[in-house]
């Protein structure tokens, strides 16, 4: 076996191994190995782009040998297992909707919104175009100012070229531990899909630490909501259907925004602005207090639980080594005990943190679920507070879904 081929086996084999058996402790090593295996855990077929030609060339040169074939075979088997695990997430998500909305939730979806249900996975696009590409039907309006913090208060607007009137709105907040990240980097398959379906989607920067701290980030999120209320109609938006979503730290901020509507403490200088939201959507969210704050600090979403909380969709991977899945389960249970509205908790088998970065089979299924959840929320039969008896009993019990059933 040549040194070059051995290097290829290491470059592909190590991330594959770490995706199959993620490292959880210590935290520093867990974060490092998460970065190494993230892409392969979501789009494992990309590894074949590197492994297959190298294997063929080495075999043709007569340098592969039994050990080379064996190593390549083991890696391919591991990649197949990873791909199968990703497909399992597609089966978990419908069950989560049934658990959170009630078994008859589909009947409550308005006929004009029913097209969001039951779409076929875009296998060809997943295989051929694993990286984000903006659809031709989608227009991106860049770098619109919504605050006074320069480039950290800029947002992008995505909308369909036809600019339909009365479009629902999604604001997406990126993750990065409040210290890094920028708009147009996370959940782009969601952003592009919704914009292609006629939504107006806002992806925004916000102030980061250490220059900013809590509640500066939340104030920025409120400013985004206020901006949509004032200017959304210019892009065809209906601010009356305003969803806020976020990844990781962005999910933390989205929850805080959704749970503190019109709170003047977080709206300095724009206290009279309407900052209510229709629903909150969180991917691999952080649910604890802000960095350095105590457990009783009001920077934790759990400190703001309320009966009139908007409907919430929480999606978390059960192999998340950055934010343990137990925190998501606990928050979902606590919110269900208090909220009169729907709480959908979806736990993705074998999913790591940041599963929303790639248009993978797993995240495409998550986007399907977001569309279905949003269609239910926007339908008269799925209006906030109108939960059926089965669903109400489930929430009042405080139970979280059994992961073994997902």
Protein Blocks (a to p, Z undefined) as FASTA:
>chain_A
ZZklmmmmmmmmmmmmmmmmccfbdfklmmmmmmmmmmmmmmmmlmmmmmmmmmmmmmmn
opnommlmmmmmmmmmmmmmmmmmmmmmmmmmmmmmmmmnopklmmmpcfklmmmgopac
dfklmmmmmbccddfkbccdehiafbfnljmlcccddddfklpghiacdddddehehpgc
cehkboklmmmmmmmnopacddddddddfkbccfklmmmmmmmmmmmmmmmmmnopafkl
ccdddehjlmmmmmmmmmmghiaklmghilmpccbdfbdcdehiafbdcehiafkbckbf
klmgcfklccddddddfkbckbgfklmmmmmmmmmmmpmbdcdddddehiaehklmpccf
klmmmmmmmmmmmmmmmpmklgghiacfklmmmmmnopacdfklZZ
